[in-house]
Amino acid sequence: MPRKKISEQALVPYAVNRPAGLSFWNDIVCGDSEELLQKIPANSIDLIITSPPYFQQREYDGGGIGNEKRAEDYVSALMKIFRECVRVIKPTGSIVFNVGDKYEDSSLLLMPYRFAIAATEQCGVILVNNVTWVKTNPTPRQFKRRLVSSTEPFFHFVKSQEYKYYLDEFLKPTEEVKTNGNGAGENVGKKYFSLIEQSQLTPKQKEMARDALEEVIEEVRNGEVQGFRMKIRGIHSEPFGGQDGGRKIQLDKNGFTIIRIYGNPLKKDVITTPVESLKNCPHPAIYPVQIVEEFIKLLTQRGDIVLDPFIGSGSTAVAAFKTERVYIGFDISQEYCDFAQKRISGIKHQLSLWERNNEAKAD
Ligand SMILES: C[S@@+](CC[C@H](N)C(=O)[O-])C[C@H]1O[C@@H](n2cnc3c(N)ncnc32)[C@H](O)[C@@H]1O
């Protein structure tokens, strides 16, 4: 089975387009981002994408923003960071902030919108979109008098109308199975049936795989999902990276896994994806690598520089590395920085093994 060729570039730091005075380069740095951002030259970063600590939601390992007593103080703390973000971003760049909400006395505080209003009013930025993340698996809670929150906003800001924008790259259907928006053709997924037969799965696993395949094909035909990819043990490459942890387990246990693609031919301001968890991760609140990848592809080109001033478990760096962009991440917690660093090193290592394996196969 042909595998995706990973560019050599993915394994080495980019030396091109490095702005003068920018000392961070594919780095995870431990410290207070308000101070670290000051070390970054003005107009030097292509994309800042981040999820700052939410208001009074969690005690993070290293303290930092989020534990203010009043909503106004939280917004002021965020604005100090945001002002620096506006300074360091290139005129062609973008800033994407994911901010969560909070209930107080059974009433929503509308924190994300308080922040977005302050950002536009105080920093003269343009708010291009409020992209809604729809969680397919929100935290299950049984409220008697309210619904379960299952969305979060990602605000896309720019400082000039020159911002880079690659709309075709956003939520792009994969090459493997895609529909044209009018429903899938008769052949959708057909090749997977023969791959299941060729595989070394047990008869029971083959039966489960065929059933799951029929189910997802039906979903594509009904327009519930835009496409999908199937991985079969022994036929396809293993997923790499922590985010794929759940898929690895499925591959081991069931012999196959199906990745649904909730694409969007209309390019609407919605991304539908599950909340993911990482094995052995000390961080309590991570966002999906897939969402970050979509913004990176929408707003930057290969080799561009992506910064996350609240890197946490390293999700932004993973997405930047996988899409062949330069990453810079800051976090106040040494524990999270160490974890993020280990996560990236693991992915680099697996990529290089994978690449070597491919080369050996090609010889
Ligand atoms: C919501 S989490 C980010 C999670 C990240 N997006 C991920 O996927 O893992 C926010 C992070 O901000 C960090 N933080 C809080 N205040 C900070 C500060 N002043 N400077 C740098 N990092 C800070 C916390 O340690 C926490 O890891």
The ligand as an SDF file (V2000), in Angstrom:
LIG
                    3D

 27 29  0  0  0  0  0  0  0  0999 V2000
   -6.0610   25.9940   28.1090 C   0  0  0  0  0  0  0  0  0  0  0  0
   -4.3950   25.6110   28.4510 S   0  0  0  0  0  0  0  0  0  0  0  0
   -3.7120   25.3680   26.8260 C   0  0  0  0  0  0  0  0  0  0  0  0
   -3.9040   23.9750   26.3200 C   0  0  0  0  0  0  0  0  0  0  0  0
   -3.3200   23.7270   24.9520 C   0  0  0  0  0  0  0  0  0  0  0  0
   -4.0760   24.4110   23.9190 N   0  0  0  0  0  0  0  0  0  0  0  0
   -3.2850   22.2080   24.6560 C   0  0  0  0  0  0  0  0  0  0  0  0
   -3.9180   21.7500   23.6840 O   0  0  0  0  0  0  0  0  0  0  0  0
   -2.6550   21.4840   25.4160 O   0  0  0  0  0  0  0  0  0  0  0  0
   -3.6700   27.1090   28.9640 C   0  0  0  0  0  0  0  0  0  0  0  0
   -2.2050   27.0290   29.3660 C   0  0  0  0  0  0  0  0  0  0  0  0
   -1.7360   28.3380   29.6750 O   0  0  0  0  0  0  0  0  0  0  0  0
   -0.6950   28.2190   30.6450 C   0  0  0  0  0  0  0  0  0  0  0  0
   -0.5070   29.5640   31.2550 N   0  0  0  0  0  0  0  0  0  0  0  0
   -1.2820   30.1950   32.1490 C   0  0  0  0  0  0  0  0  0  0  0  0
   -0.8010   31.4320   32.3920 N   0  0  0  0  0  0  0  0  0  0  0  0
    0.3240   31.5870   31.6380 C   0  0  0  0  0  0  0  0  0  0  0  0
    1.2590   32.6180   31.4410 C   0  0  0  0  0  0  0  0  0  0  0  0
    1.1400   33.7750   32.0880 N   0  0  0  0  0  0  0  0  0  0  0  0
    2.2790   32.4330   30.5820 N   0  0  0  0  0  0  0  0  0  0  0  0
    2.4160   31.2440   29.9210 C   0  0  0  0  0  0  0  0  0  0  0  0
    1.5540   30.2150   30.0710 N   0  0  0  0  0  0  0  0  0  0  0  0
    0.5140   30.3790   30.9060 C   0  0  0  0  0  0  0  0  0  0  0  0
   -1.1870   27.1180   31.5720 C   0  0  0  0  0  0  0  0  0  0  0  0
   -0.1070   26.5040   32.2370 O   0  0  0  0  0  0  0  0  0  0  0  0
   -1.9030   26.1720   30.5850 C   0  0  0  0  0  0  0  0  0  0  0  0
   -1.0510   25.1190   30.1730 O   0  0  0  0  0  0  0  0  0  0  0  0
  1  2  1  0
  2  3  1  0
  2 10  1  0
  3  4  1  0
  4  5  1  0
  5  6  1  0
  5  7  1  0
  7  8  2  0
  7  9  1  0
 10 11  1  0
 11 12  1  0
 11 26  1  0
 12 13  1  0
 13 14  1  0
 13 24  1  0
 14 15  1  0
 14 23  1  0
 15 16  2  0
 16 17  1  0
 17 18  1  0
 17 23  2  0
 18 19  1  0
 18 20  2  0
 20 21  1  0
 21 22  2  0
 22 23  1  0
 24 25  1  0
 24 26  1  0
 26 27  1  0
M  CHG  2   2   1   9  -1
M  END
$$$$
